[in-house]
């Protein structure tokens, strides 16, 4: 181990941690991996030995022995074979506390382990009382926590995040220092947290590739929120990158760990708006210890729920619902007024065709829609009335292929194999909108039977994009349970229908939810966070989120035309890929069509990918994608290729969408404009000389 150039403190810390790692690995490898019966017999013998030792112990040794006994008893009470740390990566943190009775060292991992003769203690971060000390206090702090059977008071002498990979110590992070191993095996020392060292390479959240286990990096507010009991719902609100998903994930893992019988995987559901975030959740669940929990998108859940409730095949969904129509159907007033129409003694059909026609009659009623537009204080323009009526009437039509079905099968499709009506005004005939599905579910669960699935826990991430109708139907899945985790940020809303957190929790049936507001943004460096706040302008919250670190300045690049911008972008990205081959880069266009148009200019790059529909691999390289696809995700570098007045005008919707795009960056943000800058960033570009 080359310690040249390190301070005396760093050398002492490394030698201590290397010694501890060797001691722990020797203990783990010297004891055979037990079967379930052997493991329980071994645990019982350990507990008996600890009891005998405690009976003759001095007052100074007793607290440590009681803590070990608690850990062993917890392992005995768990069903199945006791878990066991992996010797190649046994823990991710080290805590040393001093009390009047003496000093105790323990390590935090994903499984507990006690070897009293070797003075080795690994505690499970989800259940050990000492874990609370690690998350709630910093090195040098005095602490007071209730441990099993006693009130513990003392001082935190050491608190370190450790990176142990393939049996080797790779990094030690203290509260005021960082020591990390370089590629050639040497050690370097620096004041910055390890997770922010270097350029952009490797800083994005790619499971199993990040330098430090995110579980060890939970701050006090995140940890306290995660500990919310199973008897109530939790609302986690915070700016981009503040750890909302992290809290939701670790709360789920803790609930599963504490009571696996009550929280089986098959009765838990994680739902998110977009497929990209859904894929990320699936990658995170197993490493966090949450197990193979059901995870999906809201759209897929709505379709499945409609199929199940109405016992029918997949309904035909309109692929091109006019934005104004979608806005009408997701509006909170529509939810309230439909519920009023569903109240007894109203007679409402229960079959899918009957409910579909009942809903169509409402959305083709000009007086209903006109009153809605009048009462929503300018949120819906009067033009929405006629557009909704026209679209609804077209959907009630019969597709041409069905009209001539049975006459000549060869004539029911066009020459190119597509449906006869595709691309024509008749193309929406026989369809329902995606926004109709939650309303159909609302009608069915209000007056008919509730969804058959009974969940014990529900996680809703990026919940700001959920409508009240979706939340109402989802709440019925929980039945009498109200154990849910709702995570979101109203500033990242990209879908219409925002009603406020109180109304949303009410629709879900979780008005008594505990609310946690995360104030620190760990994802975005200060330059990105400051620009994101300027983009929001009048929509920005009163209190600015605290950026956890400084970073590279935002790049502004203006060009007279698109070809010039594309040539520059291709050259710059190629140079970046050669310089930082492990970096993840997202080129985030305003929508999917713009991403498709841009991709040919970058397609020659070997690591460039066009990502549509959230089909992310989370590998290093360049993903050309769009704003809707990247919600909830993060990348080392983010490029907004169309930061123009045409793409992002001075509207609330544009402010939120550009804010979402910008805040995906963990290292640096670039903005490009061919033509005039968007008014949302024009001043910042001018100040930067762009």
Secondary structure as the mmCIF struct_conf table of DSSP 4:
data_model
#
loop_
_struct_conf.conf_type_id
_struct_conf.id
_struct_conf.beg_label_comp_id
_struct_conf.beg_label_asym_id
_struct_conf.beg_label_seq_id
_struct_conf.end_label_comp_id
_struct_conf.end_label_asym_id
_struct_conf.end_label_seq_id
TURN_TY1_P TURN_TY1_P1 UNK A 4 UNK A 5
HELX_RH_AL_P HELX_RH_AL_P1 UNK A 8 UNK A 30
BEND BEND1 UNK A 31 UNK A 31
HELX_RH_AL_P HELX_RH_AL_P2 UNK A 36 UNK A 55
TURN_TY1_P TURN_TY1_P2 UNK A 56 UNK A 56
HELX_RH_AL_P HELX_RH_AL_P3 UNK A 59 UNK A 77
BEND BEND2 UNK A 78 UNK A 81
HELX_LH_PP_P HELX_LH_PP_P1 UNK A 82 UNK A 83
TURN_TY1_P TURN_TY1_P3 UNK A 87 UNK A 88
BEND BEND3 UNK A 89 UNK A 89
BEND BEND4 UNK A 92 UNK A 92
STRN STRN1 UNK A 93 UNK A 99
TURN_TY1_P TURN_TY1_P4 UNK A 100 UNK A 101
STRN STRN2 UNK A 102 UNK A 109
BEND BEND5 UNK A 110 UNK A 111
STRN STRN3 UNK A 113 UNK A 115
TURN_TY1_P TURN_TY1_P5 UNK A 116 UNK A 119
STRN STRN4 UNK A 120 UNK A 124
TURN_TY1_P TURN_TY1_P6 UNK A 125 UNK A 127
HELX_RH_AL_P HELX_RH_AL_P4 UNK A 129 UNK A 136
TURN_TY1_P TURN_TY1_P7 UNK A 139 UNK A 140
STRN STRN5 UNK A 142 UNK A 147
TURN_TY1_P TURN_TY1_P8 UNK A 148 UNK A 149
STRN STRN6 UNK A 150 UNK A 165
TURN_TY1_P TURN_TY1_P9 UNK A 166 UNK A 167
STRN STRN7 UNK A 168 UNK A 173
BEND BEND6 UNK A 175 UNK A 176
STRN STRN8 UNK A 178 UNK A 181
TURN_TY1_P TURN_TY1_P10 UNK A 183 UNK A 184
BEND BEND7 UNK A 185 UNK A 185
STRN STRN9 UNK A 187 UNK A 190
BEND BEND8 UNK A 191 UNK A 192
HELX_RH_3T_P HELX_RH_3T_P1 UNK A 194 UNK A 196
BEND BEND9 UNK A 198 UNK A 200
TURN_TY1_P TURN_TY1_P11 UNK A 201 UNK A 202
BEND BEND10 UNK A 204 UNK A 204
TURN_TY1_P TURN_TY1_P12 UNK A 207 UNK A 209
BEND BEND11 UNK A 210 UNK A 212
HELX_RH_3T_P HELX_RH_3T_P2 UNK A 214 UNK A 217
HELX_RH_AL_P HELX_RH_AL_P5 UNK A 220 UNK A 226
TURN_TY1_P TURN_TY1_P13 UNK A 227 UNK A 227
TURN_TY1_P TURN_TY1_P14 UNK A 230 UNK A 231
BEND BEND12 UNK A 232 UNK A 232
STRN STRN10 UNK A 234 UNK A 238
BEND BEND13 UNK A 239 UNK A 239
TURN_TY1_P TURN_TY1_P15 UNK A 240 UNK A 241
BEND BEND14 UNK A 242 UNK A 243
HELX_RH_AL_P HELX_RH_AL_P6 UNK A 244 UNK A 258
TURN_TY1_P TURN_TY1_P16 UNK A 259 UNK A 262
BEND BEND15 UNK A 263 UNK A 263
HELX_RH_3T_P HELX_RH_3T_P3 UNK A 265 UNK A 267
STRN STRN11 UNK A 268 UNK A 272
BEND BEND16 UNK A 273 UNK A 274
HELX_RH_AL_P HELX_RH_AL_P7 UNK A 275 UNK A 287
TURN_TY1_P TURN_TY1_P17 UNK A 288 UNK A 289
BEND BEND17 UNK A 292 UNK A 292
STRN STRN12 UNK A 294 UNK A 297
HELX_RH_AL_P HELX_RH_AL_P8 UNK A 298 UNK A 310
TURN_TY1_P TURN_TY1_P18 UNK A 311 UNK A 311
BEND BEND18 UNK A 313 UNK A 313
HELX_LH_PP_P HELX_LH_PP_P2 UNK A 314 UNK A 316
STRN STRN13 UNK A 317 UNK A 317
HELX_LH_PP_P HELX_LH_PP_P3 UNK A 318 UNK A 318
BEND BEND19 UNK A 319 UNK A 319
HELX_RH_AL_P HELX_RH_AL_P9 UNK A 323 UNK A 330
HELX_RH_AL_P HELX_RH_AL_P10 UNK A 332 UNK A 342
BEND BEND20 UNK A 343 UNK A 343
TURN_TY1_P TURN_TY1_P19 UNK A 344 UNK A 345
BEND BEND21 UNK A 351 UNK A 351
HELX_RH_AL_P HELX_RH_AL_P11 UNK A 352 UNK A 363
TURN_TY1_P TURN_TY1_P20 UNK A 364 UNK A 364
HELX_RH_AL_P HELX_RH_AL_P12 UNK A 366 UNK A 375
TURN_TY1_P TURN_TY1_P21 UNK A 376 UNK A 378
BEND BEND22 UNK A 379 UNK A 380
TURN_TY1_P TURN_TY1_P22 UNK A 382 UNK A 382
HELX_RH_AL_P HELX_RH_AL_P13 UNK A 383 UNK A 395
TURN_TY1_P TURN_TY1_P23 UNK A 396 UNK A 396
BEND BEND23 UNK A 397 UNK A 397
HELX_LH_PP_P HELX_LH_PP_P4 UNK A 398 UNK A 399
HELX_RH_AL_P HELX_RH_AL_P14 UNK A 400 UNK A 403
BEND BEND24 UNK A 404 UNK A 404
TURN_TY1_P TURN_TY1_P24 UNK A 405 UNK A 407
HELX_RH_3T_P HELX_RH_3T_P4 UNK A 409 UNK A 411
BEND BEND25 UNK A 412 UNK A 412
STRN STRN14 UNK A 413 UNK A 413
TURN_TY1_P TURN_TY1_P25 UNK A 415 UNK A 416
BEND BEND26 UNK A 417 UNK A 418
STRN STRN15 UNK A 419 UNK A 419
TURN_TY1_P TURN_TY1_P26 UNK A 420 UNK A 423
BEND BEND27 UNK A 424 UNK A 424
HELX_RH_3T_P HELX_RH_3T_P5 UNK A 425 UNK A 428
TURN_TY1_P TURN_TY1_P27 UNK A 429 UNK A 430
STRN STRN16 UNK A 432 UNK A 432
HELX_RH_AL_P HELX_RH_AL_P15 UNK A 434 UNK A 447
BEND BEND28 UNK A 448 UNK A 448
HELX_LH_PP_P HELX_LH_PP_P5 UNK A 449 UNK A 451
BEND BEND29 UNK A 452 UNK A 452
BEND BEND30 UNK A 456 UNK A 456
STRN STRN17 UNK A 457 UNK A 460
BEND BEND31 UNK A 461 UNK A 462
HELX_RH_3T_P HELX_RH_3T_P6 UNK A 463 UNK A 465
HELX_RH_AL_P HELX_RH_AL_P16 UNK A 468 UNK A 477
TURN_TY1_P TURN_TY1_P28 UNK A 478 UNK A 480
STRN STRN18 UNK A 484 UNK A 488
HELX_RH_3T_P HELX_RH_3T_P7 UNK A 490 UNK A 492
BEND BEND32 UNK A 495 UNK A 496
HELX_RH_AL_P HELX_RH_AL_P17 UNK A 501 UNK A 508
TURN_TY1_P TURN_TY1_P29 UNK A 509 UNK A 509
TURN_TY1_P TURN_TY1_P30 UNK A 511 UNK A 512
STRN STRN19 UNK A 514 UNK A 518
STRN STRN20 UNK A 520 UNK A 521
BEND BEND33 UNK A 522 UNK A 524
HELX_RH_AL_P HELX_RH_AL_P18 UNK A 526 UNK A 536
HELX_RH_3T_P HELX_RH_3T_P8 UNK A 537 UNK A 539
BEND BEND34 UNK A 540 UNK A 540
BEND BEND35 UNK A 542 UNK A 543
HELX_LH_PP_P HELX_LH_PP_P6 UNK A 544 UNK A 545
STRN STRN21 UNK A 546 UNK A 547
BEND BEND36 UNK A 548 UNK A 549
HELX_LH_PP_P HELX_LH_PP_P7 UNK A 552 UNK A 554
STRN STRN22 UNK A 555 UNK A 559
BEND BEND37 UNK A 560 UNK A 561
HELX_RH_AL_P HELX_RH_AL_P19 UNK A 562 UNK A 579
TURN_TY1_P TURN_TY1_P31 UNK A 581 UNK A 582
STRN STRN23 UNK A 584 UNK A 589
BEND BEND38 UNK A 590 UNK A 591
HELX_RH_AL_P HELX_RH_AL_P20 UNK A 592 UNK A 599
TURN_TY1_P TURN_TY1_P32 UNK A 600 UNK A 604
BEND BEND39 UNK A 605 UNK A 605
TURN_TY1_P TURN_TY1_P33 UNK A 606 UNK A 607
STRN STRN24 UNK A 608 UNK A 610
TURN_TY1_P TURN_TY1_P34 UNK A 613 UNK A 614
BEND BEND40 UNK A 620 UNK A 620
STRN STRN25 UNK A 621 UNK A 626
TURN_TY1_P TURN_TY1_P35 UNK A 627 UNK A 627
HELX_RH_3T_P HELX_RH_3T_P9 UNK A 628 UNK A 630
TURN_TY1_P TURN_TY1_P36 UNK A 631 UNK A 632
STRN STRN26 UNK A 635 UNK A 640
TURN_TY1_P TURN_TY1_P37 UNK A 641 UNK A 642
STRN STRN27 UNK A 644 UNK A 644
TURN_TY1_P TURN_TY1_P38 UNK A 645 UNK A 647
BEND BEND41 UNK A 648 UNK A 648
BEND BEND42 UNK A 650 UNK A 651
HELX_RH_AL_P HELX_RH_AL_P21 UNK A 652 UNK A 662
TURN_TY1_P TURN_TY1_P39 UNK A 663 UNK A 664
STRN STRN28 UNK A 665 UNK A 674
BEND BEND43 UNK A 675 UNK A 676
STRN STRN29 UNK A 677 UNK A 677
HELX_LH_PP_P HELX_LH_PP_P8 UNK A 678 UNK A 678
TURN_TY1_P TURN_TY1_P40 UNK A 679 UNK A 681
HELX_RH_AL_P HELX_RH_AL_P22 UNK A 682 UNK A 688
TURN_TY1_P TURN_TY1_P41 UNK A 689 UNK A 689
#
